[in-house]
Amino acid sequence: MTADLLTASAADLAGRMAAREVSAREVVDAHLDRIAATDGDGTGDADVHAFLAVVADTARRHADDVDQRRVTGRDLGPLAGVPLALKDLFTMRGAPTTVGSRILDGWVPPYDATVTERLRAADVIVLGKTNMDEFAMGSSTENSAFGPTRNPWDLGRVPGGSSGGSAAAVAACQAPLAVGTDTGGSIRQPAALCGLVGGKPTYGTVSRYGMVAFASSLDQAGPLARTVTDAALLQSVLMGHDPRDSTSIDEAAVGQPYPDLLATLDDGVDGLTIGVVTELRGEGYEPAVLAAFENSIQRFEALGATIVEVSLPHASYGLPAYYLVAPSEASSNLARFDGVRYGLRVDAPTAEEMNAATRGQGFGPEVRRRIMIGTHALSSGYYDAFYAQASKVRRLIAQDFASAFDTVDVLVSPTSPTVAFPLGDKTADPLAMYLNDVATVPASLAGVPAVSVPNGVDGAGLPIGLQVMGPLLGDDRCYRVARALEADLDLDPIARGPHALAAPA
Ligand code: GLN
């Protein structure tokens, strides 16, 4: 019974709760027990360490409340009672928000993020806050100030990042759903490395209010789940116009509604034109990743899609452009952590010294590196050569996508050039770490939606992901194509393979 609750999809659990076959409390208790049995505190070799904080009491109270309202016949949402793991950069009243950093030590936000509010309104039950690369800067979760998260498929490997805690929680059956954030790939890449579905919504469809900012023009929250339907259901809960976020898309103003992610989910790919991006495969991609990619293309063709080769000529400049734009915005956003307004303060004789000591001790090495890169790229005399140039490249990449979508319905590429790599493999070489984002940053710079869906495993049984990118507000197409591959491959979404974790008993 318990094992069954842990491996079930969110949609299945919701259906069983609606039919009163199982209570929200039972579902939540099973997942809290699973967390207690597998998560540890990060010091043991078998600790998944997906969570930085578990809010067991609040979760149980919320579950009881859902059960009570169910008994009284109240109408509940499609995911009511389903447990979820929330990345620790969303504010949640009464619980600390760390962003994986020491700089926010002791800060308990007095308000809820819009994402947290929307989850609450949908009666999705937050189990706790998940580990992440500090300020979402990284691709392995090793930049967390609180120790790394381990990949449930192989505990000696990284889960990807920066939403590695969220991904590992879902892969380890600690929660059927998680929310992550994606600035340059931080939902899609961990989804690929943990055998999950992960969606980066169209920029502006999920509110950033209450999300600790990294690079505001790129940051977007989205779902992680074991099935495409679950991810689409969760993204539907998250999306919505919010006047408290100035970049939130107002449907009335743009004259185009937000996509309905469920209406066409099972329509298949027959009759669709799928573009294979020339620049996003080849050099630097592992052979097993390329083989899985080719296999998925053949399957799409067999399912009735037309496959065409498409060039995004400026996509090869995506990485350098991203690694100037994102740190520039970060250097400005992170100026607010000054020892006065939030969290940590390291006392010193003068205000300047206090400020320097606080930031020197509060931020880890990767965050300090990004602040220096960004400050340099924005400084007078270098602005035109770096930030302005990167912004121009960004516009060209967005134009490449726009012209591609004149002729194709979606674009596809591998999500990540590699499978999950061993812990410690890339920590000494920031550039090697950055190269992991080569396939995910173009869609981020263009603001277009993208979904990563499981696309088989390599010779060692490690998961591989396929990325499906769509036009602005075309998130429904990404999910539809992802669902077609999921149905065709029919993989087991539960991480049982060679990973060292005992399967739920
Ligand atoms: N890995 C990328 C970076 O380090 C992307 C991070 C993200 O999407 N938050 O910036």
Boltz pocket constraint, residues with backbone or C-beta under 6 A from the ligand:
constraints:
  - pocket:
      binder: B
      contacts: [[A, 135], [A, 136], [A, 137], [A, 138], [A, 139], [A, 161], [A, 162], [A, 181], [A, 182], [A, 183], [A, 184], [A, 185], [A, 186], [A, 187], [A, 214], [A, 326], [A, 433], [A, 437]]
      max_distance: 6.0
